[in-house]
């Protein structure tokens, strides 16, 4: 599958915080698959589809539910992080 374009979120997707929806097209059959970027941990656990940012949000919720101090750093791009130089 290859990236096609951004899709307009449906009412249900918006209800669960998916303001961004990615659309992918199968190169063999042409079928389009929608990938809503849910910002609702319950919906994420239901669909089991998400990227690291969505799962970090979900994990933070689980930690807080257990009474642990936790917070979500969010919006840090992996490309922006650099390991410190080795000595």
N, C-alpha and C positions, 0 to 999 in steps of 0.2 A: 504494500500500500504506500502511496505517496501523498504528501500534503496537497489538499485541493484549495481550501480557502477557509476563512472564518465564516461561520454560519450564524444566522440570527437565532437567539435563544427562544425556546417556546415558553409559554406561561409556566408550565411545571418546572422547567429548568431554572427560570428566574425565581420561582418560589423557594428553591433550594440554593440560591446564591450563585448560580452558574451564569455570570454575566458575559463570559467568554465561552464560545463553543467552536471547537475545531472540527473540520470536516476532512475526511480522508477518502480517497477514491482507490479502489482495487484496480491495479493495472491490467489484470486478466479479464475481469467481467464488467468493470465499470461501476460496480455497486458502491454507494457512498455510505460511510460509517460516521456517525456523529460522536464526538468526544466532548461532552460538557465538562467544564472545569468547575465542579461543585465546591462550594465553600461551606458546606453543611456536613459535619462529621457523620450524622445519622445516615444521610443519603450516600455518602462515600462508602460507609460500611455495607450498605444495602447493595450498591452497584459493584463494589470491589474494583473500581476503575479510577485511577488517579495517578498523579505524578508526585514526586517527593514533597513538594510544597503542601499539597492537600493532605498527604499522610502525616507530615509533621504537625499540621493543625490537629488532626485526629489524635495523634499520639499525645499532644499537649493536653487535649481534653481528657484522655484516659488518665494521665498523670494527676491532673487536678481532681478528677473524680476519686482517686485513691488518697487524696489529701496531701499530695506532694507539691512542693513549690515548683512551678514550671511556667515558662512563658515561651511564646512562639516568636522567633526572630524575624521571620518573613521577609520576602522580597529581596533576598540576597542571591544574586546570580552566581552559579557555580564558576563561571568564567572569571568573575571578579575576585574570587578567593585564590590566594597564592600561598603555597607553603613557605615557611621561612627558609632562608638559605642554610645549607648545612655548613657547619664549621670545620 
